[in-house]
Amino acid sequence: MEIIAALFADFLPLAEGRNPSLTLDAPILQPPQILSGHPLGTDRQGLDILSGVIYGARTSLVVGFGAVFLGVVIGGVLGLTAGYYRGKVDAGLNFLNDALLAFPPLILLLALSSVVRPNLENVTLVLGVLAIPAFFRLTRANTMAYSQRNFVLAARALGARSSRILARELTPNVLASTLAYAFVVVAVLIVAESSLSFLGLSIQRPEPTWGNMIASGQNDLEKHPHLVFVPGVVLFLTVLSLNRIGDWAQRRWDPRSRKL
């Protein structure tokens, strides 16, 4: 439901949740009232919390899935290449990957966020860079394991080119476990984006994200807890759901998990 609402947010009859200039006559700090025009209440600027949560879901899902897509494509291609060719190619790509991993993720994230404009595209790109090493290691390890299987050895014996073996034999087998892990990484990156928003290093108000909604409501937490609890609960449920989907996908798609 959350994904559907985020996709069709522009067509839903939502109260204003992004532009404070359009909420001059709206009630401020209204508590949640299910049957009112603001079911989840309003904030100090009169912005609708429900609308903010839905538009924030769009931001979080775009950032999470977009960054993972970059990580899967770049890290996956490099991991397949390193795991298949090995030798100097593997050593060189491993060195680059280890160099990226040498930076503490939080420090690297803050450094990258401080030199790029905090918009949707740049935040997605920054988090995508952080996702590359994990997918590189996963695809490299799986490629090294599958490249010794009989069907790969048979393809080599029949004279198949390396490009065909990578595309037709290895990629479909490696991709299944990679996609299963991707859901967990999406959850991690959504939390990372929310953390950046909370610190003021990601997308800024009035454009709502779950992190900046929590940050803007923290000063009124004692008297108006809905300002923090509503986006916080939505964030928690989203991350929990993605982790559960990742566990299910791993049991379903990863051959090693099915044997357990």
C-alpha positions in Angstrom: 0.0 0.0 0.0 2.8 2.4 0.9 4.5 1.9 -2.6 1.1 2.4 -4.4 0.4 5.5 -2.4 3.9 6.9 -3.1 3.5 6.2 -6.8 0.1 7.9 -7.1 0.6 10.6 -4.5 0.1 13.4 -7.0 -3.4 12.0 -7.8 -4.6 11.4 -4.2 -6.9 13.9 -2.4 -4.2 14.8 0.1 -4.0 18.0 2.1 -0.9 20.2 1.5 2.2 18.6 2.9 5.0 20.4 1.1 4.4 24.1 0.5 4.0 26.1 3.7 2.7 29.2 1.7 -0.5 27.2 1.0 -1.2 26.3 4.6 -1.7 29.8 6.1 -5.2 29.0 7.1 -4.6 25.4 8.2 -4.6 24.4 11.8 -1.1 24.0 13.3 0.0 21.2 15.6 -3.3 19.4 15.2 -3.2 16.0 16.8 -4.2 12.9 14.8 -7.9 12.7 14.1 -8.9 9.9 11.8 -12.1 11.4 10.5 -10.8 14.9 10.0 -9.1 16.5 7.0 -5.8 15.7 8.6 -6.0 12.1 9.8 -2.4 12.0 11.1 -2.4 15.7 12.3 -0.3 18.7 11.2 3.0 20.1 12.0 4.1 23.6 13.2 3.7 25.0 9.7 0.3 23.5 9.2 1.6 20.9 6.8 -0.3 17.6 6.7 1.6 14.8 8.2 -0.1 12.1 6.1 0.8 13.9 2.9 4.4 14.3 4.2 4.7 10.7 5.0 3.5 9.6 1.6 5.8 12.0 -0.3 8.6 11.0 2.1 8.0 7.4 1.1 8.4 8.3 -2.5 11.8 9.9 -1.7 13.0 7.0 0.4 12.0 4.4 -2.1 13.5 6.2 -5.0 16.8 6.7 -3.1 16.9 3.2 -1.7 16.1 1.3 -4.9 18.0 3.7 -7.1 21.1 3.4 -5.1 20.9 -0.3 -5.0 20.4 -0.4 -8.7 23.6 1.5 -9.2 25.4 -0.8 -6.7 24.1 -4.0 -8.4 25.0 -2.8 -11.9 28.5 -1.4 -11.1 29.5 -3.7 -8.3 27.9 -6.7 -10.1 29.8 -6.1 -13.4 33.1 -5.6 -11.6 32.5 -8.6 -9.3 31.7 -10.9 -12.3 34.8 -9.7 -14.1 37.1 -10.1 -11.1 35.7 -13.5 -10.2 35.8 -14.9 -13.7 39.2 -13.6 -15.0 41.0 -13.7 -11.6 44.7 -13.0 -11.7 45.8 -9.4 -12.2 42.3 -8.3 -13.0 41.0 -9.7 -9.7 43.9 -8.2 -7.8 43.5 -4.7 -9.3 39.7 -4.6 -8.8 40.1 -6.0 -5.3 42.6 -3.2 -4.5 40.1 -0.6 -5.6 37.3 -2.2 -3.7 39.4 -2.4 -0.5 40.5 1.2 -0.9 36.8 2.2 -0.9 36.1 0.0 2.1 39.1 1.6 3.9 37.1 4.7 4.5 34.5 4.5 7.4 31.1 4.5 5.7 29.7 7.3 7.9 32.8 9.5 7.2 32.7 8.8 3.5 28.9 9.5 3.4 29.3 12.8 5.2 32.2 13.8 3.0 30.4 13.1 -0.2 27.2 14.8 1.1 29.1 17.9 1.9 30.5 18.5 -1.6 27.3 17.8 -3.7 24.0 19.5 -3.7 21.5 17.7 -1.4 18.9 16.8 -4.1 17.3 13.4 -4.9 19.7 12.5 -7.7 22.9 13.3 -5.8 21.8 11.6 -2.6 21.0 8.5 -4.7 24.4 8.6 -6.4 26.2 9.0 -3.1 24.5 6.1 -1.5 25.0 4.1 -4.6 28.7 4.5 -4.3 28.5 3.1 -0.8 26.6 0.0 -2.1 29.1 -0.9 -4.7 31.7 -2.7 -2.4 29.1 -5.1 -0.9 27.7 -6.2 -4.2 31.2 -6.5 -5.7 32.2 -8.9 -2.9 29.0 -10.9 -3.2 29.1 -11.3 -7.0 32.8 -12.0 -7.0 32.5 -14.8 -4.4 29.5 -16.4 -6.2 31.2 -16.0 -9.6 34.3 -17.8 -8.3 32.1 -20.7 -7.0 29.9 -21.0 -10.1 32.9 -20.8 -12.6 34.0 -24.2 -11.3 30.7 -25.9 -11.9 30.3 -28.5 -14.6 28.0 -26.4 -16.8 30.6 -23.7 -17.0 33.4 -26.1 -17.7 31.3 -27.8 -20.4 30.7 -24.4 -22.0 34.4 -23.7 -22.1 35.1 -27.2 -23.5 32.6 -26.5 -26.3 34.5 -23.3 -27.2 32.1 -20.7 -25.8 33.6 -17.2 -25.6 34.1 -15.6 -22.2 31.5 -13.0 -22.9 28.9 -15.7 -23.6 29.8 -17.6 -20.4 29.5 -14.5 -18.4 26.2 -13.4 -19.9 24.5 -16.7 -20.4 25.9 -19.1 -17.7 27.2 -17.0 -14.8 25.0 -13.9 -14.6 21.6 -15.7 -14.2 23.0 -17.8 -11.4 24.8 -15.0 -9.6 21.9 -12.6 -10.1 19.4 -14.5 -7.9 21.4 -14.3 -4.7 22.4 -10.7 -5.5 18.7 -9.6 -5.8 17.8 -11.4 -2.6 20.5 -9.5 -0.8 19.4 -6.2 -2.5 16.3 -5.9 -0.5 18.3 -5.9 2.8 20.6 -3.2 1.3 17.6 -1.1 0.3 16.5 -1.1 3.9 20.0 -0.1 5.1 20.1 2.8 2.6 16.7 4.1 3.5 17.9 4.3 7.1 21.1 6.0 5.9 19.1 8.6 3.9 16.8 9.2 6.8 19.9 9.8 9.0 21.3 12.3 6.6 18.0 14.1 6.4 17.8 14.2 10.2 21.3 15.8 10.3 20.3 18.3 7.6 22.7 16.8 5.0 20.1 15.4 2.6 17.0 16.7 1.0 15.9 19.9 2.8 12.5 21.1 4.1 9.9 21.9 3.0 10.3 18.8 0.7 9.4 16.1 3.2 11.5 13.0 4.0 11.0 10.8 7.0 14.3 12.0 8.4 13.7 15.7 8.1 10.1 15.3 9.4 11.5 13.6 12.6 14.2 16.4 12.9 11.6 19.2 12.5 9.4 17.7 15.2 11.9 16.8 17.8 11.6 20.1 19.7 7.9 19.5 20.1 8.2 15.8 21.0 7.0 16.2 24.6 3.7 18.0 23.8 3.1 16.7 20.2 4.7 13.3 19.9 2.9 12.5 16.6 5.3 14.8 14.8 8.1 12.3 15.5 6.3 9.0 16.1 4.3 8.9 12.8 7.3 9.2 10.4 9.3 7.1 12.8 6.8 4.2 12.9 6.5 4.3 9.1 10.3 4.2 8.7 10.4 1.3 11.2 7.7 -0.7 9.4 9.2 -0.1 6.0 12.7 -1.3 7.1 11.2 -4.3 8.9 9.1 -5.2 5.8 12.1 -5.0 3.5 14.2 -7.1 5.8 11.5 -9.8 5.9 11.2 -9.7 2.1 14.9 -10.1 1.8 14.9 -13.1 4.1 12.1 -14.7 2.1 13.9 -13.9 -1.2 17.1 -15.5 0.1 15.3 -18.7 1.1 13.5 -18.7 -2.3 16.2 -17.7 -4.7 19.6 -18.5 -3.1 20.4 -22.3 -3.7 22.7 -22.4 -0.7 19.8 -21.3 1.6 17.4 -23.9 0.2 19.8 -26.7 1.2 19.7 -25.6 4.9 
